[in-house]
């Protein structure tokens, strides 16, 4: 088996696992819509933007909710490594003629595919919040979601590499996912914040993903599009390479 065949096989298994659970797909679409319709309408009626921000609040948070969906799906799907380890499937993969980095790449691509599917569904429902979706915007958003999903999948795999139980994984996630989402600018503009909060916001990698999506979808962003795109792509490469290295060392010690 070549490395590409190994990556494809693991990717296909992760994608098939996602499609098999239709209730998961439904809940992952309904929850963001509830955020948009209830939270966006309720809070939006009380929010007044400053200069430089135009349009409705629901349209403003639409790219942020897409980022939220990708974040939750990508990182929480890292628990599949723990499940595979507990049920013995990971041990079977480890003795297969495929390298450990290929295992990580395949899993990251499979998890990223699930996140992208959910993001695409939300893009197709953009009319619900009054956002015009053109073919150019759709394609650009789709391309941006690839590195965002893969990078966040790498974070989930990194944590799963050093966690032996699903309970421990969920506990760690609760301290990572919510702060990443709240500090990403998904629900509020990042310009005009106090300096200490701006520093924290710009340390959040999801900030750049949300800002890039917002720039493409509604034409508003705090940073140049090329800057956000470079950060997102660099973060994806960094997390995947780091996850591959640490996963290889961890599983080698357990063998």
C-alpha positions in Angstrom: 0.0 0.0 0.0 1.4 3.4 -1.0 1.2 6.4 1.3 -1.4 8.0 -0.8 -3.6 4.9 -0.7 -3.2 4.8 3.0 -4.2 8.5 3.4 -7.2 7.9 1.1 -8.4 4.9 3.0 -8.3 6.6 6.3 -9.9 9.7 4.8 -12.7 7.6 3.3 -13.3 5.8 6.6 -13.7 9.1 8.5 -15.9 10.6 5.8 -18.1 7.5 5.7 -18.4 7.5 9.5 -19.6 11.1 9.4 -22.2 10.5 6.6 -23.5 7.4 8.4 -24.7 9.4 11.4 -27.5 11.5 9.8 -28.7 12.9 13.1 -25.2 14.4 13.6 -25.5 16.2 10.3 -29.0 17.5 11.1 -28.0 18.8 14.6 -24.8 20.4 13.2 -26.9 22.4 10.8 -29.9 23.2 13.0 -27.8 24.5 15.9 -26.0 27.2 13.8 -29.3 28.3 12.3 -30.8 28.7 15.8 -27.8 30.9 16.7 -28.4 33.0 13.6 -32.1 33.4 13.9 -32.6 33.6 17.7 -29.3 35.1 18.9 -28.8 37.2 15.8 -32.3 38.6 15.9 -32.5 39.1 19.7 -29.1 40.6 20.3 -29.1 42.3 16.9 -32.0 44.4 17.8 -30.0 46.0 20.6 -26.6 46.4 18.8 -25.6 49.4 17.0 -22.4 49.2 15.0 -19.7 51.8 14.9 -18.1 53.3 11.8 -16.9 50.9 9.1 -19.5 48.2 9.8 -22.7 48.1 7.8 -25.6 45.7 7.2 -27.6 43.6 9.7 -26.2 41.9 12.7 -27.3 38.5 11.4 -25.3 39.1 8.2 -22.3 40.2 10.3 -22.2 37.0 12.5 -23.0 34.7 9.6 -19.3 34.1 8.7 -18.6 33.7 12.4 -21.3 31.1 12.8 -19.7 29.2 9.9 -16.4 29.4 11.8 -18.1 28.2 14.9 -19.5 25.1 13.2 -16.1 24.3 11.7 -14.4 24.8 15.0 -16.8 22.5 17.0 -16.8 19.8 14.4 -13.1 19.8 13.6 -11.8 19.7 17.2 -14.5 17.5 18.7 -14.0 14.9 15.9 -10.5 14.4 17.3 -12.1 12.1 19.8 -12.2 9.5 17.0 -8.5 8.8 17.8 -9.4 7.9 21.4 -12.2 5.7 20.2 -10.0 3.9 17.8 -7.4 3.4 20.5 -9.9 2.0 23.0 -11.5 -0.4 20.5 -8.2 -1.6 19.1 -8.6 -0.3 15.6 -5.7 2.1 16.0 -3.4 -0.8 16.8 -4.5 -2.5 13.6 -3.7 0.6 11.6 -0.3 1.0 13.3 0.8 -2.5 11.9 -0.4 -1.7 8.4 2.1 -0.7 5.7 1.5 3.0 6.1 3.5 5.6 8.0 2.2 7.3 11.1 2.2 10.8 9.5 0.0 9.4 6.8 -2.5 8.2 9.4 -2.6 11.8 10.9 -3.0 13.4 7.4 -5.8 11.0 6.5 -7.7 11.6 9.7 -7.2 15.4 9.4 -8.5 15.3 5.9 -11.5 13.1 6.9 -12.4 15.4 9.8 -11.9 18.5 7.6 -14.2 17.0 5.0 -17.0 16.7 7.6 -16.5 20.3 8.7 -16.5 21.6 5.1 -19.7 19.7 4.3 -21.4 21.5 7.2 -19.9 24.8 6.2 -21.2 24.3 2.6 -24.7 23.6 3.8 -24.7 26.9 5.8 -23.4 28.8 2.7 -26.4 27.4 0.8 -28.7 28.7 3.5 -27.2 32.2 3.4 -30.6 33.6 2.1 -32.0 33.0 5.6 -30.0 35.9 6.9 -30.2 38.0 3.8 -26.7 37.4 2.5 -26.3 37.2 -1.2 -24.3 34.2 -2.3 -22.7 34.3 -5.7 -20.7 31.5 -7.4 -17.5 33.5 -6.8 -18.2 34.1 -3.1 -19.2 30.4 -2.7 -16.0 29.1 -4.3 -13.8 31.5 -2.4 -15.5 30.6 0.9 -15.1 26.9 0.1 -11.4 27.3 -0.5 -10.9 29.2 2.7 -12.8 26.5 4.7 -10.2 23.9 3.7 -7.2 25.2 5.6 -9.5 26.4 8.5 -11.0 22.9 8.9 -7.6 21.1 8.5 -5.9 23.4 11.0 -8.5 23.0 13.6 -8.6 19.2 13.0 -4.9 19.3 13.8 -5.7 20.9 17.1 -8.2 18.1 17.9 -5.7 15.4 16.9 -3.0 17.0 19.0 -5.1 16.9 22.1 -6.4 13.4 21.4 -2.8 12.2 21.0 -2.1 12.8 24.7 -5.5 12.0 26.1 -6.5 8.4 27.0 -10.2 8.9 27.8 -13.2 10.7 26.1 -14.0 12.3 29.5 -10.5 13.9 29.6 -10.8 15.0 26.0 -14.1 16.7 26.6 -12.8 18.4 29.7 -9.8 19.8 27.8 -12.0 20.9 24.9 -14.3 22.9 27.2 -11.3 25.1 28.1 -10.3 25.5 24.5 -13.3 25.6 22.1 -15.4 28.2 23.9 -12.6 30.8 24.4 -11.5 30.3 20.8 -15.0 31.0 19.6 -15.7 33.9 21.8 -12.4 35.6 21.1 -12.5 35.1 17.4 -14.6 38.1 16.6 -17.5 35.9 15.4 -20.0 37.8 17.4 -18.5 41.3 17.6 -16.1 43.5 15.6 -12.5 43.1 16.8 -11.7 46.8 16.0 -12.1 49.3 18.8 -11.4 46.8 21.6 -9.2 47.6 24.5 -5.5 46.9 23.7 -5.2 43.9 26.1 -8.2 42.2 24.6 -7.1 42.9 21.0 -3.8 41.2 21.8 -5.6 38.1 23.0 -8.0 38.2 20.0 -5.2 38.3 17.5 -3.5 35.3 19.2 -6.6 33.3 18.4 -6.1 31.5 15.0 -9.8 31.3 14.5 -9.9 35.2 14.4 -8.1 35.1 11.0 -10.4 32.4 9.6 -13.5 34.3 10.6 -12.1 37.6 9.3 -11.2 36.1 6.0 -14.7 34.5 5.6 -16.3 37.8 6.6 -14.2 39.6 4.0 -15.2 37.3 1.3 -18.9 36.8 2.2 -20.0 40.4 3.1 -16.9 42.4 2.1 -16.0 43.6 5.6 -12.9 42.7 7.6 -10.4 44.0 10.1 -7.4 42.7 8.3 -6.2 42.4 4.7 -7.5 39.2 3.1 -4.1 37.9 2.1 -2.8 38.3 5.7 -5.7 36.3 7.2 -5.3 33.7 4.5 -1.6 33.3 5.0 -2.1 32.9 8.8 -4.8 30.3 8.3 -2.7 28.3 5.8 0.4 28.5 8.0 -1.6 27.5 11.1 -3.0 24.4 9.2 0.5 23.3 8.1 1.9 23.9 11.6 -0.7 21.9 13.5 -0.8 19.0 11.1 3.0 18.6 11.0 3.2 18.9 14.8 0.4 16.4 15.3 2.1 14.0 12.9 5.4 14.2 14.8 3.9 14.0 18.3 1.5 11.2 17.3 4.4 9.2 15.9 6.4 9.5 19.1 3.5 8.8 21.4 2.3 5.7 19.6 5.9 4.5 19.2 6.3 4.6 23.0 3.0 2.7 23.5 4.0 -0.1 21.1 
